[in-house]
Amino acid sequence: MSKTNKGFRNTIASVLFIMAAIFMPINNIMSQDAAPPPAAAEETSPKAGYDAFIGKGDATSSFIINNTWILICAFLVFLMHLGFATLETGLTQAKNCTNILFKNVFIISMGILAYALWGFNAMYPGDMIKDGVGDWNGYFAMGSWFGIDTGDAAAFTSNFTAEYNVGYTWWTDFIFQAMFAATAATIVSGSVAERVKLPSFMIFATLLVAFAYPVSGGWKWGTGWLDAMGFYDFAGSSIVHAFGGFAALACVLVLGPRKGKYANGQIKPILGHSMPLATIGVFLLFLGWFGFNGGSVLSADPYNVSFVFCTTALAAVTGALVSMLVSWAWLKKPDLSMALNGILAGLVGITAGADSVGMFDAIIIGAVAGALVVFSIVFFDRIKIDDPVGAISVHGICGIWGTLAVGIFNAEISVGTQLVGTLAISAWAFVFSFIVFSIIKVAMGVRVSEEDETTGLDVAEHGQPAYSTEAAPSLQSSSPVIS
């Protein structure tokens, strides 16, 4: 228990130190909410301006519908984090469940807060940079608190009505984008599962979400240099998924494989403890992806939302079927884990072009992704890169494919530009992660001891097994997980 308590104290101290150090320059965070307008000016307060706008009736009905739809999509993307948690837990050993669930709780909590404190304005600099610091150079912008000055009636009204955006308010924009931000770290979490030190991962995840993700995200979605080139990534095949996949690859290379995974030159499957949990996770992700892609329409436009829903579903189910067939033919058994990853591969593949490719194109994109993920998972296993959940293949490799597919199936988009964009984002994620994770390795270590890995991180790091001794399921599974 003393070792656990010491680790807990070190974790809290490290995270608080990082958060304090990186966000100390932010000014007036509290003052923005601490000075309400004088009571005497109530009739001309910012809220009164908003009420007047909403009171216009039919003129604002579409704004209200659009705003509500994007909030619903934000809730669906939030649900995806439950899907990641259950998928990751199911595909790993029972002795590490509490550790994995703890990391997922930390990631969504830290991700939203870090995005509020720094990431949102770093990724979408817009007028904030033009008015406050200088022209947005298209490569890097300083972040800041995401809020606005509630004491300025004009600013308040414009940022909470259609003057900010015809589809949604400032706060809706933030909460929708914040749900995306934490996904990158969640992808990494699965790849480093079962052997990474919890404090080291928490520090790395904080830096990845707070700083690295907003930089490359701003290159496209913040109207940066990739956007100026004509790069297209509708909902994030590269910006979110390839970014997370190649960050994961860098961390896995620094961390190394799990103990016994490649003993005596042989690949030894380390079986997941609950395929039902893994399956539930994938279906939750499938459901949440309708918010991921459907919300990226940035309005409730009936044609565009329904179009995106259909391309998303067609790519996902085709990815599942093709991965079933390819893995069955190659591995001689119908592998459930491959089928589940096929669904995710199809979803990742269609995400970049869900609004801009045809229905049959979506089927082809999903089919290629479904086959690609099987070959990629086996390839990485054979070169001894240990990825317990297949995240590098699903998100990294299929993210690149999906981005290139937009240029292949849409004549108005250049394949060359798509290649430059996806390689730039992937390389940035890999280099940042490799350097930062290596520094953390030197400073405090990134891997648990062999003894703790054998015991399981639930007991070694948390002193809290996920299952009681009497109810604990077997650590073996009837279906092999090839990672």
C-alpha positions in Angstrom: 0.0 0.0 0.0 2.9 2.4 0.7 4.1 1.9 -2.9 0.6 2.6 -4.2 0.2 5.7 -2.1 3.5 7.0 -3.2 2.6 6.5 -6.8 -0.7 8.2 -6.3 1.0 11.2 -4.7 3.6 11.4 -7.5 0.8 11.2 -10.1 -1.2 14.0 -8.6 1.8 16.2 -8.0 3.1 15.6 -11.6 -0.2 16.4 -13.3 -0.9 19.5 -11.1 2.6 20.7 -11.8 2.3 20.3 -15.6 -1.1 21.9 -15.6 0.1 24.8 -13.5 3.2 25.3 -15.5 1.6 25.3 -19.0 -1.4 27.4 -18.1 0.2 29.9 -15.7 0.5 32.6 -18.5 -3.2 32.7 -19.0 -4.6 36.0 -17.8 -8.0 36.9 -16.4 -9.5 33.4 -16.4 -11.5 34.0 -13.3 -12.2 37.7 -14.0 -14.2 36.8 -17.1 -16.9 35.2 -15.0 -16.4 37.2 -11.8 -17.8 40.6 -12.8 -21.5 40.6 -13.6 -23.0 43.7 -15.3 -24.4 46.3 -12.9 -28.0 45.8 -11.9 -28.9 49.3 -13.2 -28.0 48.4 -16.7 -30.2 45.2 -16.7 -32.4 46.4 -19.6 -29.3 46.7 -21.9 -27.4 43.7 -20.6 -25.8 41.1 -22.9 -28.5 38.6 -22.0 -31.2 41.0 -23.0 -29.6 41.2 -26.4 -29.6 37.4 -26.7 -33.3 37.3 -25.6 -34.2 39.9 -28.2 -32.5 37.7 -30.9 -34.2 34.5 -29.8 -37.5 36.4 -29.6 -37.6 37.0 -33.3 -39.4 33.7 -33.8 -39.2 32.0 -37.2 -36.1 33.9 -38.2 -34.1 32.0 -35.6 -35.9 28.6 -35.6 -33.2 27.1 -37.9 -30.5 28.4 -35.7 -32.1 26.8 -32.6 -32.5 23.5 -34.5 -29.0 23.5 -35.8 -27.6 24.3 -32.4 -29.6 21.6 -30.7 -28.5 19.0 -33.3 -24.8 19.8 -32.7 -25.2 19.5 -29.0 -26.9 16.1 -29.5 -23.9 15.0 -31.6 -21.5 16.2 -28.9 -23.4 13.8 -26.5 -22.9 11.0 -29.0 -19.2 11.7 -29.4 -19.0 11.7 -25.6 -20.6 8.2 -25.6 -17.7 7.1 -27.8 -15.4 7.4 -24.8 -17.5 4.7 -23.1 -17.0 2.6 -26.2 -13.3 3.1 -26.2 -13.2 2.1 -22.5 -15.1 -1.1 -22.9 -13.4 -2.1 -26.1 -9.9 -1.5 -24.6 -10.9 -3.4 -21.5 -12.4 -6.4 -23.3 -9.3 -6.9 -25.5 -6.9 -6.9 -22.6 -6.4 -9.1 -19.5 -8.8 -9.0 -16.5 -5.9 -8.0 -14.2 -5.6 -4.7 -15.9 -9.2 -3.6 -16.2 -9.2 -1.0 -13.4 -6.1 0.6 -14.7 -7.6 0.9 -18.2 -10.9 2.3 -17.0 -9.0 4.8 -14.7 -7.0 6.1 -17.7 -10.2 6.6 -19.8 -11.8 8.5 -16.9 -8.7 10.7 -16.7 -8.5 11.3 -20.5 -12.0 12.7 -21.0 -11.8 14.8 -17.8 -8.4 16.2 -18.6 -9.1 16.5 -22.3 -12.1 18.8 -21.9 -10.4 21.0 -19.2 -7.1 21.3 -21.2 -9.1 22.2 -24.3 -10.9 24.9 -22.4 -7.7 26.3 -20.9 -5.6 26.3 -24.0 -6.5 24.1 -26.9 -9.7 25.6 -28.4 -8.3 29.0 -29.1 -5.0 27.5 -30.2 -6.8 25.3 -32.8 -9.3 27.9 -33.9 -7.4 31.3 -33.5 -9.6 33.3 -35.8 -10.3 36.9 -34.8 -8.7 36.3 -31.4 -5.3 36.2 -33.0 -6.0 39.0 -35.5 -7.3 41.4 -32.9 -5.1 40.5 -30.0 -1.7 39.3 -31.1 -1.1 39.4 -34.8 -2.0 37.6 -38.0 -2.5 33.8 -37.8 0.6 32.4 -39.5 -1.2 29.1 -40.4 1.3 26.9 -38.4 1.1 27.8 -34.7 -1.1 29.9 -32.5 -1.0 30.6 -28.8 -3.9 29.2 -26.8 -5.9 30.8 -24.1 -9.1 30.5 -22.0 -12.0 29.5 -24.3 -14.5 31.9 -22.9 -15.6 35.4 -24.0 -16.1 38.7 -22.1 -19.6 38.5 -20.7 -19.4 42.1 -19.7 -19.3 43.3 -23.4 -22.9 43.3 -24.7 -21.9 43.3 -28.4 -19.3 40.5 -27.9 -21.7 38.4 -25.8 -24.6 38.7 -28.3 -22.5 38.0 -31.3 -20.9 35.0 -29.8 -24.1 33.4 -28.6 -26.3 34.0 -31.7 -26.2 33.5 -35.4 -23.8 36.5 -35.7 -21.1 34.0 -34.5 -22.2 31.2 -36.8 -25.4 30.4 -38.6 -25.5 27.0 -37.0 -24.5 27.2 -33.4 -23.3 29.2 -30.4 -19.7 29.7 -29.2 -20.2 27.3 -26.3 -21.8 24.6 -28.5 -18.8 24.9 -30.8 -16.4 24.4 -27.9 -18.1 21.4 -26.3 -18.5 19.6 -29.7 -14.8 20.1 -30.5 -13.7 19.3 -27.0 -15.2 15.8 -27.3 -12.9 15.2 -30.3 -9.8 16.5 -28.6 -9.6 13.7 -26.0 -9.9 11.0 -28.6 -6.2 11.2 -29.7 -5.0 10.3 -26.2 -7.7 7.5 -25.9 -6.2 5.9 -29.1 -2.8 5.9 -27.5 -4.1 4.4 -24.3 -5.2 1.2 -26.0 -1.8 0.7 -27.7 0.3 1.1 -24.5 -2.1 -0.9 -22.3 -0.9 -3.4 -19.7 2.6 -2.1 -19.3 2.7 1.7 -19.1 3.3 3.6 -15.9 0.1 5.5 -15.0 1.8 8.8 -13.9 3.9 8.8 -17.1 0.9 8.2 -19.3 -1.1 10.9 -17.6 1.6 13.5 -18.2 2.1 12.5 -21.8 -1.7 12.5 -22.5 -2.0 16.0 -21.0 0.7 17.4 -23.3 -0.6 15.5 -26.3 -4.2 16.9 -26.0 -3.3 20.3 -24.7 -0.6 21.2 -27.2 0.1 18.7 -30.0 -3.4 18.1 -31.2 -4.5 21.7 -31.5 -1.4 22.5 -33.6 -2.0 20.1 -36.4 -5.8 20.5 -36.0 -5.4 24.2 -36.7 -3.5 23.5 -39.9 -6.8 22.5 -41.5 -9.8 23.2 -39.3 -8.3 26.5 -38.0 -7.8 27.7 -41.6 -4.1 27.1 -41.5 -1.6 26.2 -44.1 -3.1 22.8 -45.1 -6.5 24.5 -45.5 -4.9 27.0 -47.8 -3.5 24.2 -49.9 -6.9 22.7 -50.4 -6.5 19.7 -48.1 -9.8 18.1 -47.2 -10.6 16.2 -44.0 -14.3 16.4 -43.3 -14.4 14.9 -39.8 -10.9 13.8 -39.0 -9.5 10.7 -40.7 -6.1 12.3 -40.4 -6.7 15.2 -38.0 -8.0 12.9 -35.3 -7.4 9.3 -36.2 -4.1 9.2 -38.0 -2.8 11.7 -35.5 -3.7 9.3 -32.6 -2.5 6.2 -34.5 1.0 7.6 -35.2 1.3 9.0 -31.7 0.5 5.5 -30.5 3.1 4.0 -32.8 5.8 6.3 -31.4 4.9 5.5 -27.8 4.8 1.7 -28.5 8.3 1.9 -30.0 9.6 3.7 -26.9 7.8 1.4 -24.5 8.4 -2.0 -26.0 6.1 -5.1 -26.1 4.4 -6.8 -23.2 6.3 -9.4 -21.3 6.2 -12.8 -23.1 4.5 -11.5 -26.2 7.5 -12.4 -28.5 9.3 -15.0 -26.3 11.8 -17.3 -28.1 11.1 -15.6 -31.4 7.5 -16.7 -31.5 4.3 -14.6 -31.4 2.3 -15.5 -28.4 -1.3 -14.2 -28.3 -2.1 -12.5 -25.0 -5.8 -13.0 -25.0 -8.5 -10.5 -24.1 -10.6 -11.5 -21.1 -14.1 -10.4 -22.4 -15.2 -10.4 -26.0 -18.7 -9.3 -25.0 -17.2 -6.1 -23.5 -15.2 -5.6 -26.7 -18.2 -6.1 -28.9 -20.3 -3.7 -26.7 -17.5 -1.2 -27.1 -17.5 -1.3 -30.9 -21.2 -1.0 -31.2 -21.1 2.1 -28.8 -18.4 3.5 -31.1 -20.5 2.8 -34.2 -23.4 4.6 -32.6 -21.3 7.5 -31.5 -19.8 7.9 -34.9 -23.1 9.1 -36.3 -22.5 12.1 -34.0 -18.9 12.3 -34.9 -19.6 12.5 -38.7 -23.2 13.8 -38.5 -22.3 16.7 -36.3 -19.4 17.6 -38.6 -22.0 18.8 -41.0 -22.2 21.7 -38.5 -25.9 22.1 -39.1 -29.1 20.0 -39.0 -29.5 20.2 -42.8 -31.7 17.2 -43.7 -29.9 16.3 -47.0 -26.4 16.6 -45.7 -26.9 14.8 -42.4 -28.8 11.9 -43.9 -26.2 11.6 -46.7 -23.4 11.4 -44.2 -25.3 8.9 -42.1 -25.6 6.6 -45.0 -22.0 6.8 -46.2 -20.8 6.2 -42.6 -23.0 3.1 -42.2 -22.2 1.6 -45.6 -18.4 1.9 -45.0 -18.6 0.5 -41.5 -20.6 -2.6 -42.4 -18.6 -3.3 -45.5 -15.4 -3.0 -43.5 -16.8 -5.6 -41.1 -17.7 -8.1 -43.8 -14.5 -7.8 -45.7 -12.3 -8.1 -42.6 -14.4 -11.3 -41.7 -13.7 -12.8 -45.1 -10.0 -11.9 -45.3 -9.1 -12.9 -41.8 -11.1 -16.2 -42.1 -9.4 -17.1 -45.4 -5.9 -16.1 -44.2 -6.0 -17.2 -40.5 -8.3 -20.2 -41.1 -10.7 -19.1 -38.3 -13.5 -16.6 -38.2 -11.9 -14.1 -35.8 -14.3 -11.8 -33.9 -11.6 -9.3 -32.9 -10.8 -8.8 -36.6 -14.5 -8.3 -37.5 -14.8 -5.7 -34.7 -11.7 -3.9 -36.0 -13.1 -4.1 -39.5 -16.1 -2.0 -38.4 -13.8 0.6 -36.9 -11.6 0.5 -39.9 -14.5 1.3 -42.2 -15.6 4.1 -39.9 -12.1 5.7 -39.8 -11.8 5.3 -43.6 -15.0 7.1 -44.4 -14.6 9.9 -41.9 -12.5 12.2 -44.2 -14.9 12.1 -47.1 -18.3 11.1 -45.6 -19.9 14.2 -47.1 -18.1 14.3 -50.5 -18.0 10.7 -51.9 -20.8 8.6 -53.3 -22.6 5.7 -51.7 -20.9 3.1 -53.8 -17.6 4.9 -53.2 -18.2 4.6 -49.5 -18.6 0.8 -49.9 -15.3 0.6 -51.7 -13.6 2.7 -49.1 -15.0 0.5 -46.3 -14.0 -2.7 -48.2 -10.4 -1.5 -48.6 -10.2 -0.4 -45.0 -11.6 -3.8 -43.9 -8.9 -5.7 -45.7 -6.1 -3.3 -44.9 -6.7 -3.5 -41.2 -6.2 -7.3 -41.2 -3.0 -7.1 -43.1 -1.7 -4.2 -41.0 -2.4 -5.9 -37.7 -0.6 -9.0 -38.7 2.2 -7.0 -40.2 2.9 -5.1 -37.0 2.7 -8.2 -34.9 5.3 -9.9 -37.2 7.7 -7.0 -36.8 7.2 -7.2 -33.0 5.3 -4.0 -32.5 2.9 -4.9 -29.7 -0.5 -3.1 -30.0 -3.0 -4.9 -27.8 -6.1 -3.4 -29.5 -4.9 -2.8 -33.0 -5.2 0.9 -32.7 -2.2 1.8 -34.8 -3.7 -0.1 -37.7 -7.3 1.0 -37.3 -6.7 4.6 -36.7 -3.2 5.3 -38.2 -3.1 3.2 -41.3 -6.8 3.4 -42.1 -6.8 7.1 -41.3 -4.2 7.6 -44.1 -6.2 5.5 -46.5 -9.4 7.4 -45.8 -7.7 10.7 -46.4 -6.2 9.6 -49.7 -9.6 8.1 -50.7 -11.2 11.5 -50.7 -8.9 12.5 -53.6 -9.3 9.2 -55.4 -13.1 9.4 -55.4 -13.7 13.1 -55.7 -12.2 14.7 -58.8 -12.3 18.2 -57.2 -9.8 17.2 -54.6 -6.1 16.5 -55.3 -4.7 13.2 -54.2 -1.3 14.9 -54.0 -2.6 17.5 -51.6 -4.3 14.8 -49.5 -1.0 12.9 -49.3 0.9 16.0 -48.2 -1.7 16.7 -45.5 -2.0 13.2 -44.0 1.8 12.7 -44.0 2.4 16.1 -42.3 -0.2 15.4 -39.6 1.0 11.8 -39.0 4.7 12.9 -39.0 4.0 15.7 -36.5 2.1 13.3 -34.2 4.9 10.7 -34.4 7.8 13.1 -33.9 6.1 15.0 -31.0 5.2 11.8 -29.2 8.5 10.1 -29.7 10.4 13.0 -28.3 8.1 13.8 -25.4 7.6 10.1 -24.4 11.4 9.5 -24.6 12.0 12.5 -22.3 9.5 11.2 -19.9 11.2 7.8 -20.1 14.5 9.3 -19.1 13.1 11.5 -16.4 10.8 9.1 -14.6 10.4 5.9 -16.6 7.4 4.8 -18.7 7.2 1.1 -18.0 6.1 -0.8 -14.9 8.4 -3.4 -13.4 8.2 -7.0 -14.6 6.8 -7.9 -11.2 4.0 -5.4 -11.5 3.2 -6.4 -15.1 3.0 -10.1 -14.0 0.8 -9.2 -11.0 -1.4 -6.9 -13.0 -1.7 -3.1 -12.9 -5.0 -3.2 -11.0 -3.3 -4.5 -7.9 0.1 -3.0 -8.5 -0.9 0.5 -9.2 -4.4 0.8 -7.8 -4.7 -1.8 -5.1 -8.2 -2.5 -6.6 -8.9 -5.5 -8.8 -11.8 -5.0 -11.3 -13.3 -8.4 -10.3 -13.5 -10.1 -6.9 -11.6 -13.4 -6.6 -14.8 -15.4 -6.7 -16.3 -13.6 -9.7 -13.2 -13.1 -11.7 -13.5 -14.4 -15.3 -10.8 -16.6 -16.8 -7.9 -14.8 -18.3 -8.2 -17.0 -21.3 -10.6 -16.5 -24.2 -11.9 -18.9 -26.8 -11.2 -16.4 -29.5 -7.6 -15.3 -30.2 -6.8 -11.6 -30.4 -4.1 -10.9 -32.9 -2.5 -7.6 -32.3 
